């Protein structure tokens, strides 16, 4: 499938392909005479359900992210041989199911993200060693048969969530702001704020630079994903940058937009879906909401998402959508440099609270 954008009212072969994918997931009924080429109400409703279930932006539009998840959703465990190949990492529902099964069996994985990376490769090798089959890290017929045998005797339980809680405790006890590496990812959107000549990129860069100054002052090593006048390389490239730098935390700073001018408020997002979540990312998102929304901004709460920057990073990552540039109140708030400085101070406070020593 090509990376096109399909929306309500469109037509063509791409629409038929999307309908076919969603029908295979039992989210859409296709009549006996075949699917039409029209992006109709039924298809939009099915896309909305799919996006909600996958932690995507729920807008009913089939863009690159939704297309990629539809491609991943066509794989079931056993459909293909899985292995770790640097530069060509496999991803899909079959990988997520493999990770979920390994979690249930007690093997160590950070998260169920549907990506066959180094940690999944290591867990498969450990599983092979435990069940007495060739240890090569390749998930093929022998591994599938071993998992099927164990499925009859091992079911339920969720050691993953217990590990998440333990990981959160270990994370805050073993790190400090002074010794941390933090990636800041300010939005590069050129959209202007309502009633202002400032762009979203201007506001986000200003807040990121103020936060960088505060973090650097206490000894943290801060990496910005773009120059002041430069563009971002994109979510995937920024996630790779954070991973390569072995960062302790990634904070993406952006603003939202909506056709409804009444939409307003701050929301923070962390990696999560129905089978997995980042406990530390969720805690950081909640702290940011507490701090930023103390005064002046509507609290739209913290939410799990599977956007690339959150999914592909190996450390806690959050995306802070500070407000709506299409809303008069939010735009007026962020047009004031004193308020931008206040938000930077509140973000600093949230980071410090996450790393604060635990008493008792």
C-alpha positions, 0 to 999 in steps of 0.5 A: 500500500502506498503512503497516501491519505484517504478520507471520507468521500474519496474513491479508488482502488486504495479504498477497496484495499483498506476495506479488505484489510478492515473486513479481515479484522472483522471491523467491516462487513463487505456485501456479497457483490463486493466492496465499492470504491467509495470511502463511505460512512461505514468505512469511516466508522470502521477506521475510527474503531481501528485507530482507537484500538491501536492507540492512533489519532482517532480522526477517521482519516487513513494516513501513513500511520494508519496505513502502516498499522493496517499493514502490521495487522494482517500478520498472525503469529505463525504466518511468517518466520520472524528474526532480528535483522538490523536495518530491516526490523520486522513489525506486526501483530504477530510480533506483538502476540509473540511478545505477549506470550513470552511475557506470560511465560516470564521472559523479560521484555520492556514492552509489547510494541510489536517490533522484533528488536534486540530484546525480543531476539534475546527473549526468543533465544532464552525461550529456545534454550529453556524448551530444548530446541536450537538456539538461533533467535529465529522464531519459526515452526519449532518455536511456534509448536513449542508455544502451542504446547505450552499454551495448553498449560500456561495461561493468564497472569500478567507479570508484565505489569508487575515488572512495569511497577518495579521498573518505575521504582528502579528508574527513579531510584537509580537516576538523577536529573544531574546525571541524565541525558534528555532529548527535547523535541520542539514542534516545527509546525509553521501554523500561526497562533490565532490572533498572533504572528507567532508560529507553533514552531516559535512557541515550542522552540522558546519553551524547549530552549527555556527548559534546556537552560534550566536542565543544563544549569543543574548538570543534565546533558540536553539534546535538541532535535532541531535548530531554531530555524531548522526542520525536524527529521521526523518522529522515526529519525528523532526516536533513533537519535534518542536511542543512539544517545542512550537518553534517559528521557524524551520530551516532545513539545507541540501544539494541537489544532482543531476545526472547532475553535472551542477546542482547548487545553493541554494533554500529554501522551505516553506509549501504551495500548491494551497489552502494554504501556510505559509505566515511567512514561505514564508517570511523567505524563501525569506529573506534567499534567499536574504541573502545567495545568495548575493555573491557566490551562484546561487539563485534558489529562494523560493518554496512551498512544502508539505514535512512532516517537513514543513506540520506537524510543527505548526510554520513557517518552512523552508528547506534550500538546500544550494547547490549541493554536486554533483556540483564542484562549490558548493562543493568547496564553502562549503568546505571552513570554512570561507564560511560556517561561512558566510552562518551562518551569513547570516542565522542569518541576515535573522532571525533577519530581520524577527523579526525586528520591523515594523516602521509605 
